[in-house]
Each structure stands twice: as C-alpha cells, then as structure tokens.
Amino acid sequence: MEDSIEELAQLAGTAGVEVVGKLTQRLLVPSKTHYLGKGKLDELLSLKSSTNYNVVIFDDELSPLQQRNLEEVLQVKIIDRSALILDIFAKRARTREGQLQVELAQHQYLLPRLAGQWSHLERLGGGIGTRGPGESQLETDRRLIRQKIHHLKAQLEEIRKHRALYRQHRRKSSIPIVALVGYTNGGKSTLLNALSQADVFVEDKLFATLDPTTRRLTLPDKSIVLITDTVGFIRKLPPTIVTAFRATLEELTEASVLLHVVDLTCHNAAEQCQTVEDILTNLNLADKPRITALNKIDLLLDRDKTWDEQAAINYLSDQCHAGNTNTVLISATKKWGLTKLLELINHTLTKKIAQPV
C-alpha cells in the first residue's frame, strides 16, 4: 500500500500537482457511498484547513456515486488514479495516433460518470422544439459521447490496418524486431538513445515518453534489427488505456524478442517486474523470447571509489546474483554493458531462427 501511495504521489508530481499530504486507511471493503469510512472522511475534511488542499486524488478507481458524494462532502475536485494517468497521457501524447488513443480512453472513462459528475445534465434541454418529454441533456451527452467513441474507434481501426500492412512489409523484409518493455521510468528511452543514437525525449518522470519510436540497430554480426520503444507499464493500469492502446501494443506481438528493462535501484523492483510480466501474460506474450536488462547499475556503486565498466559489472554480478544467461547488467546512462547486451540479442535471435517451426 505504501509503495502504491508513493507511486501515486510521483504520478501527481508528473501531472504538475503539489502533494501537501497523504492519508491511508485499512478497510476490508471500501465504503460503497464514500470509499472511506466515516471517521477517516471526517479526518480528511479536517485537514482542509491546515493544508488548504483543493484536489484529492484516490489510489483506486472510484465509482460515479463515490466521486459525487466525496465532492459534496469535501467541496473540492475529486479524481482517481485512472483519471490521473489519463491526464498525464493526454499531456504526453505527441503523435496523432497517441492523441486519438488517449481521447478514446478519456471518453470511455467519462461515459459512465456523466450522471455523477454533472448535475445540470439531468435537466431537460430547453428551447423551441424540446418542449414536452423531450430528451434529457444527460441522454443527449451520452449519445454524443457514444458517437464520438465510435468515430475514434473507426479512426484507430484505420491506423491499425495501416500498421498491419506495415508489419506485413517488415515480415517480408525479414528484419527482426526487438521491443523494449518495462515499468515506466525504468530507462527504456535512455537505452534506446544509447543503442541507436536516437533522440528520444528523456525525463526522470513517470510516462515521460508515450508514443512508440522505432530505430535501426546493427548487431555485432553486422545484421540489422529494428528496436522499438513502447509505452511503459504501471500497476493498476486503467483498462481503458490498455483497450485504447491496442493498436500500439500489437507491435509487441510482432517482436522477435522482448527486452525487459528493469530499474535495479528501485526497492520494489521485483514487484515491478511481476507487474510487467502480468500485463504481458494478459496480452498473450508470456511465451515470447525474453532478455532482462538490469539497468542503472551505476547508481548502486560506492561513490567513493572509481569504477570502470568491467569492475562494476563483475562486482554487481555477485551482488545481484545475475547468473541467468538471459540477464545482463547495464547502465544506459554510462553505456555500460551494452556490448554484452548486443551480443545477447544477437545470440537470442540466432537461437530463435535456428529453432524448427
């Protein structure tokens, strides 16, 4: 719970929110009406005078009823983890495809919440031609949102078909694809830049890069592969995001190898790895050939010593028990371990090609 709340604070910071306090409660079952128990809700209300907060962010997805009731009691804006992630995605999307995907996810999230968020929508629309039973503004807005969702899905389907044709062309060219996957802020974009001299935006924030980027890469045996950076994963990833980003995530199905980048400095790196593995399983990718790159090893070293690449890797190999043949220690920032990583990619692809179909 503490890790999840801390991650929520990081997400809030990424969205430009200043965190002035944190509150947790252990409940067997959240309140159906207010999510929090009465005592904890009173405590949250009393904190308003001392912290002067104007937004409360909940770590779980709230029902429309819970959100409406909380706003009535606290008289501030209430959002949940899903809405926060969607807001970050909306800010980070740069390509037309990414913007369409985020907009679709936002509309899918909003649709069941119309009645809970906007009380004026319950009133009948006024004006000439609407007298009598008419159509409530709520139903009008629901119908418009459904139409918008249908339109966005149609646009994304066209993009999906275009991607399918592009992937078909790539299959004919027989160029293998290495897809970078991992928890958000694990260093995937930094690694892409280090391997291929790409100029992908990098920032020490969650979901710093959102849109997929593909670059050509030459392996030690002079063969060419394509390396793709995909959207980072996170625990409690909203289902609407997974659905909306289907076209992007389909790229993973075409990958010859998945390169799982892990932030080794994170105290709950094992849990983050499991989150990524669970999502890959849900995407039916559990059987894909996998390489694990344990990243940011330079941050684990004694700062009082002068470390070269080989000394650092030898030392941490013992410390981290990195004996798995598909695991490699790297520092994307310092470009340590990249030669070994490229050799491992080369070996994995060669082994995959040699396997009988």
C-alpha positions as CSV (number, residue, x, y, z in Angstrom):
1,M,0.0,0.0,0.0
2,E,2.8,2.4,0.9
3,D,4.6,1.8,-2.4
4,S,1.3,2.3,-4.3
5,I,0.7,5.6,-2.5
6,E,4.2,6.8,-3.1
7,E,3.8,6.0,-6.8
8,L,0.6,7.9,-6.8
9,A,2.5,10.9,-5.4
10,Q,5.0,10.6,-8.2
11,L,2.2,10.5,-10.8
12,A,0.7,13.6,-9.2
13,G,4.1,15.3,-9.5
14,T,4.3,14.3,-13.1
15,A,0.9,15.9,-13.7
16,G,2.1,19.1,-12.1
17,V,0.4,18.7,-8.7
18,E,2.0,19.7,-5.4
19,V,1.3,17.0,-2.8
20,V,0.6,18.5,0.6
21,G,-0.5,15.4,2.5
22,K,-1.1,11.6,2.3
23,L,-3.8,9.6,4.0
24,T,-4.4,5.8,4.2
25,Q,-7.0,3.6,5.7
26,R,-7.2,-0.2,6.1
27,L,-10.7,-1.4,5.2
28,L,-11.9,-4.9,4.4
29,V,-14.3,-3.4,1.9
30,P,-14.3,0.3,0.8
31,S,-17.5,2.2,1.5
32,K,-19.9,2.0,-1.4
33,T,-21.0,5.6,-0.9
34,H,-17.8,7.4,0.1
35,Y,-15.0,4.9,-0.4
36,L,-13.6,6.0,3.0
37,G,-15.1,5.2,6.4
38,K,-16.9,8.0,8.2
39,G,-14.1,8.6,10.7
40,K,-11.4,8.8,8.0
41,L,-13.6,11.0,5.9
42,D,-14.0,13.4,8.8
43,E,-10.2,13.4,9.3
44,L,-9.7,14.2,5.6
45,L,-12.2,17.1,5.9
46,S,-10.4,18.5,9.0
47,L,-7.1,18.5,7.1
48,K,-8.5,21.0,4.6
49,S,-8.0,24.0,6.9
50,S,-4.4,23.1,7.7
51,T,-3.2,22.1,4.3
52,N,-5.5,24.2,2.1
53,Y,-5.8,21.4,-0.4
54,N,-8.1,21.9,-3.5
55,V,-7.8,18.4,-5.1
56,V,-8.0,14.9,-3.5
57,I,-6.6,12.0,-5.6
58,F,-7.6,8.4,-4.7
59,D,-5.3,5.5,-5.5
60,D,-8.2,3.2,-6.7
61,E,-10.8,3.8,-9.3
62,L,-13.9,5.4,-7.8
63,S,-17.5,4.7,-8.8
64,P,-19.5,7.7,-10.0
65,L,-21.5,7.6,-6.8
66,Q,-18.4,7.7,-4.6
67,Q,-17.0,10.5,-6.6
68,R,-20.1,12.6,-6.4
69,N,-20.6,12.1,-2.7
70,L,-17.0,12.9,-1.9
71,E,-17.2,16.1,-3.8
72,E,-20.3,17.1,-2.0
73,V,-18.7,16.5,1.4
74,L,-15.2,17.9,0.7
75,Q,-16.2,20.6,-1.7
76,V,-13.1,20.1,-3.8
77,K,-12.2,18.3,-7.0
78,I,-12.0,14.5,-6.7
79,I,-10.1,12.4,-9.1
80,D,-8.9,8.8,-9.0
81,R,-5.8,7.0,-10.2
82,S,-7.2,6.2,-13.6
83,A,-8.2,9.9,-14.3
84,L,-4.7,11.0,-13.2
85,I,-3.0,8.6,-15.6
86,L,-5.3,9.6,-18.4
87,D,-4.4,13.3,-17.7
88,I,-0.7,12.5,-17.9
89,F,-1.2,10.5,-21.1
90,A,-3.1,13.5,-22.6
91,K,-0.2,15.8,-21.9
92,R,2.5,13.4,-23.1
93,A,0.9,12.2,-26.4
94,R,2.6,13.8,-29.3
95,T,1.6,11.8,-32.4
96,R,-1.8,11.9,-33.9
97,E,-2.3,8.2,-33.1
98,G,-1.3,8.7,-29.4
99,Q,-3.7,11.6,-29.1
100,L,-6.6,9.6,-30.6
101,Q,-5.8,6.7,-28.3
102,V,-5.8,8.9,-25.2
103,E,-9.0,10.7,-26.3
104,L,-10.8,7.4,-26.8
105,A,-9.7,6.2,-23.3
106,Q,-10.9,9.5,-21.8
107,H,-14.3,9.3,-23.4
108,Q,-14.7,5.6,-22.3
109,Y,-13.8,6.6,-18.8
110,L,-16.2,9.6,-18.8
111,L,-19.3,7.9,-20.2
112,P,-20.4,6.0,-17.1
113,R,-19.6,9.1,-14.9
114,L,-21.7,11.7,-16.7
115,A,-24.6,11.4,-14.2
116,G,-22.2,11.5,-11.3
117,Q,-20.2,14.5,-12.4
118,W,-22.6,16.9,-14.0
119,S,-25.9,17.5,-12.1
120,H,-27.1,20.0,-14.8
121,L,-27.2,17.2,-17.3
122,E,-30.2,15.7,-15.5
123,R,-32.3,18.7,-16.6
124,L,-34.3,18.6,-19.8
125,G,-32.9,20.5,-22.7
126,G,-34.8,23.8,-23.2
127,G,-35.8,25.8,-26.2
128,I,-38.0,25.6,-29.3
129,G,-38.6,22.0,-30.4
130,T,-37.7,20.5,-27.0
131,R,-40.9,21.2,-25.1
132,G,-42.8,18.1,-23.8
133,P,-41.0,15.0,-22.7
134,G,-38.0,15.8,-25.0
135,E,-34.6,14.2,-24.4
136,S,-32.7,14.9,-21.2
137,Q,-29.4,16.7,-21.6
138,L,-27.8,13.8,-19.9
139,E,-29.0,11.4,-22.6
140,T,-28.0,13.9,-25.3
141,D,-24.5,14.0,-23.9
142,R,-24.3,10.2,-23.6
143,R,-25.4,9.8,-27.2
144,L,-22.8,12.4,-28.3
145,I,-20.1,10.6,-26.4
146,R,-21.0,7.2,-27.8
147,Q,-20.9,8.7,-31.3
148,K,-17.5,10.2,-30.5
149,I,-16.2,6.9,-29.2
150,H,-17.5,5.1,-32.4
151,H,-15.8,7.8,-34.5
152,L,-12.5,7.5,-32.6
153,K,-12.5,3.7,-32.8
154,A,-13.1,3.9,-36.6
155,Q,-10.1,6.2,-37.0
156,L,-7.9,4.0,-34.8
157,E,-9.0,1.0,-36.8
158,E,-7.7,2.6,-40.0
159,I,-4.4,3.2,-38.2
160,R,-4.4,-0.4,-37.0
161,K,-4.9,-1.6,-40.7
162,H,-2.1,0.7,-41.8
163,R,0.1,-0.7,-39.1
164,A,-0.8,-4.3,-40.1
165,L,0.2,-3.6,-43.7
166,Y,3.5,-2.0,-42.5
167,R,4.2,-5.1,-40.3
168,Q,3.4,-7.3,-43.3
169,H,6.0,-5.4,-45.3
170,R,8.5,-5.8,-42.5
171,R,7.9,-9.5,-42.3
172,K,8.7,-9.8,-46.0
173,S,11.9,-8.0,-45.4
174,S,12.7,-10.5,-42.6
175,I,14.1,-7.8,-40.3
176,P,13.8,-9.0,-36.7
177,I,12.2,-6.6,-34.2
178,V,13.4,-6.1,-30.6
179,A,10.7,-4.5,-28.4
180,L,11.6,-2.6,-25.2
181,V,9.2,-3.3,-22.4
182,G,9.2,-2.4,-18.8
183,Y,7.8,-0.4,-15.9
184,T,7.5,3.3,-16.5
185,N,10.7,5.3,-15.8
186,G,12.8,2.2,-15.9
187,G,15.2,3.7,-18.5
188,K,13.8,2.3,-21.8
189,S,14.1,5.6,-23.8
190,T,17.6,6.2,-22.4
191,L,18.6,2.7,-23.5
192,L,17.1,3.3,-27.0
193,N,19.1,6.5,-27.3
194,A,22.3,4.8,-26.1
195,L,22.0,1.9,-28.5
196,S,20.8,3.6,-31.7
197,Q,21.8,7.3,-31.2
198,A,18.1,8.1,-31.3
199,D,17.0,11.5,-29.9
200,V,14.0,10.3,-27.8
201,F,12.8,12.7,-25.1
202,V,14.1,11.5,-21.7
203,E,13.0,12.9,-18.3
204,D,13.0,11.5,-14.7
205,K,9.2,11.3,-14.5
206,L,6.6,8.6,-15.0
207,F,5.4,8.2,-18.6
208,A,8.0,10.8,-19.9
209,T,7.6,9.2,-23.3
210,L,4.4,7.8,-24.6
211,D,4.5,7.5,-28.4
212,P,6.3,4.4,-29.8
213,T,9.6,5.0,-31.5
214,T,11.5,2.6,-33.8
215,R,15.1,2.8,-34.9
216,R,17.5,0.6,-36.9
217,L,20.3,-1.2,-34.9
218,T,23.4,-3.0,-36.1
219,L,24.3,-6.1,-34.1
220,P,27.8,-7.5,-33.6
221,D,27.5,-9.9,-36.6
222,K,26.6,-6.9,-38.8
223,S,22.9,-8.0,-39.1
224,I,20.2,-5.3,-38.9
225,V,17.3,-5.3,-36.4
226,L,14.6,-2.8,-35.6
227,I,14.4,-1.7,-31.9
228,T,11.1,-0.3,-30.7
229,D,10.4,1.7,-27.5
230,T,6.9,1.2,-26.2
231,V,4.7,2.8,-23.6
232,G,5.8,2.0,-20.0
233,F,3.6,-0.2,-17.8
234,I,2.4,0.6,-14.3
235,R,0.4,-1.1,-11.6
236,K,-3.4,-0.6,-11.8
237,L,-3.1,0.5,-15.4
238,P,-6.6,1.6,-16.4
239,P,-8.4,-1.0,-18.6
240,T,-9.5,1.9,-20.9
241,I,-5.8,2.6,-21.6
242,V,-5.0,-1.0,-22.4
243,T,-8.0,-1.1,-24.7
244,A,-7.3,2.2,-26.4
245,F,-3.6,1.4,-27.0
246,R,-4.4,-1.9,-28.6
247,A,-3.0,-0.8,-31.9
248,T,0.3,0.2,-30.3
249,L,0.6,-2.8,-28.1
250,E,0.0,-5.0,-31.2
251,E,3.6,-4.1,-32.1
252,L,4.7,-6.3,-29.3
253,T,3.1,-9.4,-30.9
254,E,5.3,-8.9,-33.9
255,A,8.5,-8.6,-31.9
256,S,11.1,-11.4,-32.3
257,V,12.5,-10.6,-28.8
258,L,11.2,-8.7,-25.8
259,L,13.9,-6.7,-24.0
260,H,12.6,-6.2,-20.4
261,V,14.3,-3.1,-18.9
262,V,14.3,-3.2,-15.1
263,D,15.3,-0.3,-12.8
264,L,17.6,-2.2,-10.4
265,T,17.8,0.8,-8.0
266,C,14.1,0.6,-7.2
267,H,13.4,-1.0,-3.8
268,N,10.4,-2.9,-5.2
269,A,12.0,-3.9,-8.5
270,A,10.7,-7.5,-8.1
271,E,7.1,-6.3,-7.7
272,Q,7.5,-4.0,-10.8
273,C,8.9,-7.0,-12.8
274,Q,5.9,-9.0,-11.8
275,T,3.5,-6.2,-12.8
276,V,5.1,-6.2,-16.3
277,E,5.0,-10.0,-16.5
278,D,1.3,-10.0,-15.6
279,I,0.5,-7.4,-18.3
280,L,2.5,-9.4,-20.9
281,T,0.6,-12.5,-19.9
282,N,-2.7,-10.7,-20.3
283,L,-1.5,-9.7,-23.8
284,N,-0.7,-13.3,-24.6
285,L,3.0,-12.6,-24.8
286,A,4.3,-14.7,-22.0
287,D,6.0,-17.2,-24.4
288,K,7.9,-14.6,-26.3
289,P,11.8,-14.9,-26.1
290,R,12.9,-12.6,-23.3
291,I,16.0,-10.7,-22.3
292,T,16.2,-8.9,-19.0
293,A,18.4,-5.8,-18.7
294,L,19.0,-4.8,-15.1
295,N,19.5,-1.0,-15.6
296,K,21.0,1.9,-13.6
297,I,23.8,-0.2,-12.0
298,D,26.0,2.9,-11.7
299,L,23.7,4.2,-9.0
300,L,24.3,1.1,-6.9
301,L,28.1,1.6,-6.6
302,D,30.2,3.2,-3.9
303,R,30.6,6.8,-4.9
304,D,34.0,7.0,-3.0
305,K,35.5,4.5,-5.5
306,T,36.5,4.9,-9.1
307,W,34.7,2.2,-11.1
308,D,35.3,1.2,-14.7
309,E,32.7,-0.7,-16.7
310,Q,34.1,-4.2,-16.2
311,A,34.9,-3.8,-12.5
312,A,31.3,-2.5,-11.8
313,I,29.7,-5.4,-13.7
314,N,31.9,-8.1,-12.0
315,Y,31.1,-6.6,-8.6
316,L,27.4,-6.3,-9.1
317,S,27.1,-9.7,-10.8
318,D,28.0,-11.3,-7.4
319,Q,25.8,-8.8,-5.5
320,C,22.7,-9.3,-7.7
321,H,23.2,-13.0,-8.4
322,A,22.8,-12.2,-12.1
323,G,23.7,-15.7,-13.3
324,N,20.8,-16.1,-15.7
325,T,22.0,-16.4,-19.3
326,N,19.2,-14.1,-20.5
327,T,20.0,-11.4,-17.9
328,V,22.6,-8.6,-18.3
329,L,23.7,-5.8,-16.1
330,I,23.7,-2.4,-17.8
331,S,23.9,1.3,-17.2
332,A,22.1,3.0,-20.1
333,T,23.3,6.4,-19.0
334,K,27.0,5.4,-18.8
335,K,26.6,2.9,-21.7
336,W,28.0,0.1,-19.5
337,G,27.2,-3.5,-20.5
338,L,25.8,-2.5,-23.9
339,T,28.3,-4.7,-25.8
340,K,27.2,-7.7,-23.8
341,L,23.6,-6.8,-24.3
342,L,24.0,-6.6,-28.1
343,E,25.8,-10.0,-28.1
344,L,22.9,-11.4,-26.1
345,I,20.3,-10.0,-28.5
346,N,22.4,-11.5,-31.4
347,H,22.6,-14.9,-29.7
348,T,18.9,-14.9,-28.8
349,L,17.8,-14.1,-32.4
350,T,20.2,-16.6,-33.9
351,K,18.8,-19.3,-31.5
352,K,15.3,-18.3,-32.4
353,I,16.0,-18.6,-36.1
354,A,17.6,-21.9,-35.7
355,Q,14.6,-23.4,-33.9
356,P,12.4,-25.6,-36.1
357,V,8.9,-24.2,-36.8
